[in-house]
Amino acid sequence: MAKKASSKKKTQTKKTPAKSSATKKKTTTQRSSSKKGYSKKDLEHFRNIILEQKKEIMEEIATLRESMMDSSTGEYTGENSSYSIHMADQGGEQMEREITFMFASREGKYLRYLEDALQRIENGEYGYCRDCGTLIEKERLEAVPVAQQCVACKTKKSKQA
């Protein structure tokens, strides 16, 4: 009988359950209850900063889109341009379009980061470092509202790269 009990212990200790979404929710709940996070007032302050930046980004994307499109034809400017006959002119226009597209793409990516930050506020996960779990400094979140790491973890990661 002693052998059976010890073999059961071995199988029980060897099994480690994979983290599921339920485990993640439990961790978030434990994090919220075990560590004091930001108050509702602070979270509303961060939400307002994020929403303001989101509004600015959307305006910038609209401006970039307008600069890339010909309002009369609905096509990207320069696609069938009859104005630039010289190859150097065409190359310059192409480079300008590519730069504009790069800016629009970059703004779109930042917009997704802002939306993700809003979702983290809703989920109660905003403000915690994704690496160490500590509360990210308020000043950092005001400067970079999409931050997901504390300064120490971000610095550590930058040095590794």
C-alpha positions as CSV (number, residue, x, y, z in Angstrom):
1,M,0.0,0.0,0.0
2,A,2.9,2.4,0.7
3,K,4.1,1.9,-2.9
4,K,0.7,2.9,-4.3
5,A,0.5,6.1,-2.4
6,S,4.0,7.1,-3.4
7,S,3.4,6.4,-7.1
8,K,0.2,8.5,-7.0
9,K,2.2,11.4,-5.6
10,K,4.7,11.1,-8.4
11,T,2.1,11.4,-11.1
12,Q,0.3,14.2,-9.3
13,T,3.5,16.3,-8.9
14,K,4.7,15.7,-12.5
15,K,1.5,17.0,-14.1
16,T,1.5,20.8,-14.6
17,P,-1.6,22.1,-16.2
18,A,-1.2,24.4,-19.2
19,K,-2.4,28.0,-18.7
20,S,-5.9,28.4,-20.1
21,S,-8.0,31.5,-20.5
22,A,-9.6,30.7,-17.2
23,T,-6.2,30.7,-15.5
24,K,-5.3,34.0,-17.1
25,K,-8.6,35.5,-15.8
26,K,-7.9,34.1,-12.4
27,T,-4.4,35.7,-12.5
28,T,-5.8,39.0,-13.5
29,T,-8.4,38.8,-10.7
30,Q,-5.6,37.9,-8.2
31,R,-3.4,40.7,-9.5
32,S,-6.2,43.2,-9.1
33,S,-7.1,42.0,-5.6
34,S,-3.5,41.4,-4.4
35,K,-2.0,44.6,-5.7
36,K,-3.5,48.0,-5.6
37,G,-4.0,49.2,-9.1
38,Y,-5.0,52.6,-10.4
39,S,-8.2,54.2,-9.2
40,K,-11.2,54.6,-11.4
41,K,-10.4,58.3,-11.6
42,D,-6.8,57.5,-12.8
43,L,-8.1,54.9,-15.3
44,E,-10.6,57.5,-16.6
45,H,-7.7,60.0,-16.9
46,F,-5.7,57.4,-19.0
47,R,-8.8,56.6,-21.1
48,N,-9.2,60.3,-21.9
49,I,-5.5,60.6,-22.9
50,I,-5.9,57.5,-25.1
51,L,-9.2,58.7,-26.7
52,E,-7.6,62.1,-27.5
53,Q,-4.6,60.4,-29.1
54,K,-6.9,58.1,-31.0
55,K,-8.9,61.1,-32.3
56,E,-5.7,62.8,-33.5
57,I,-4.4,59.6,-35.2
58,M,-7.7,59.1,-37.0
59,E,-7.6,62.7,-38.2
60,E,-4.0,62.2,-39.4
61,I,-4.9,59.0,-41.2
62,A,-7.8,60.8,-43.0
63,T,-5.4,63.6,-44.0
64,L,-2.9,61.1,-45.3
65,R,-5.6,59.2,-47.2
66,E,-6.9,62.4,-48.8
67,S,-3.3,63.4,-49.9
68,M,-2.9,59.9,-51.5
69,M,-6.3,60.0,-53.3
70,D,-7.4,62.1,-56.3
71,S,-10.9,63.4,-55.2
72,S,-12.2,63.5,-58.8
73,T,-11.3,59.9,-59.8
74,G,-11.0,58.1,-56.5
75,E,-7.7,56.7,-57.6
76,Y,-4.3,57.0,-55.9
77,T,-2.6,60.1,-57.2
78,G,0.1,59.4,-59.7
79,E,-1.2,56.0,-60.8
80,N,-2.1,57.2,-64.2
81,S,-0.6,60.6,-64.0
82,S,-0.2,62.3,-67.3
83,Y,1.4,65.3,-65.7
84,S,4.8,63.8,-65.1
85,I,6.4,62.7,-68.3
86,H,10.0,62.6,-67.2
87,M,11.2,59.5,-65.4
88,A,12.8,61.4,-62.6
89,D,9.5,63.2,-61.9
90,Q,7.7,59.8,-61.8
91,G,10.4,58.4,-59.4
92,G,10.0,61.4,-57.1
93,E,6.2,61.0,-57.1
94,Q,6.5,57.3,-56.4
95,M,8.8,57.9,-53.5
96,E,6.4,60.5,-52.0
97,R,3.5,58.0,-52.3
98,E,5.6,55.4,-50.6
99,I,6.5,57.7,-47.7
100,T,2.9,58.7,-47.3
101,F,1.9,55.1,-47.3
102,M,4.5,54.3,-44.7
103,F,3.2,57.1,-42.4
104,A,-0.3,55.9,-42.8
105,S,0.7,52.3,-42.0
106,R,2.6,53.5,-38.9
107,E,-0.4,55.5,-37.7
108,G,-2.6,52.5,-38.3
109,K,-0.4,50.4,-36.2
110,Y,-0.3,52.9,-33.4
111,L,-4.1,53.1,-33.6
112,R,-4.3,49.4,-32.9
113,Y,-2.0,49.9,-29.9
114,L,-4.4,52.5,-28.6
115,E,-7.4,50.3,-29.1
116,D,-5.6,47.5,-27.3
117,A,-4.8,49.8,-24.3
118,L,-8.5,50.7,-24.1
119,Q,-9.4,47.0,-24.0
120,R,-6.8,46.5,-21.2
121,I,-8.6,49.2,-19.2
122,E,-11.9,47.4,-19.7
123,N,-10.4,44.1,-18.7
124,G,-8.7,45.6,-15.6
125,E,-5.2,44.8,-16.9
126,Y,-4.1,48.3,-17.8
127,G,-1.1,49.7,-16.0
128,Y,0.6,46.4,-15.1
129,C,3.9,45.4,-16.6
130,R,3.4,42.3,-18.8
131,D,6.8,41.0,-17.8
132,C,7.1,41.5,-14.0
133,G,3.5,42.3,-13.1
134,T,4.4,45.5,-11.2
135,L,2.4,48.7,-11.6
136,I,3.8,50.9,-14.3
137,E,4.6,54.4,-13.2
138,K,1.8,57.0,-13.8
139,E,4.2,59.4,-15.5
140,R,5.2,56.7,-18.0
141,L,1.6,55.9,-18.8
142,E,0.8,59.6,-19.3
143,A,3.8,59.9,-21.7
144,V,3.3,56.6,-23.4
145,P,-0.3,55.5,-22.7
146,V,0.2,52.3,-24.8
147,A,3.1,51.1,-22.6
148,Q,2.9,47.5,-21.5
149,Q,6.2,47.3,-19.6
150,C,7.7,49.2,-16.7
151,V,10.9,51.2,-17.3
152,A,13.1,48.5,-15.7
153,C,11.8,45.7,-18.0
154,K,11.8,47.9,-21.1
155,T,15.4,48.9,-20.4
156,K,16.4,45.3,-19.7
157,K,14.8,44.2,-23.0
158,S,16.5,47.1,-24.9
159,K,19.9,46.0,-23.6
160,Q,19.3,42.4,-24.7
161,A,18.5,43.5,-28.3
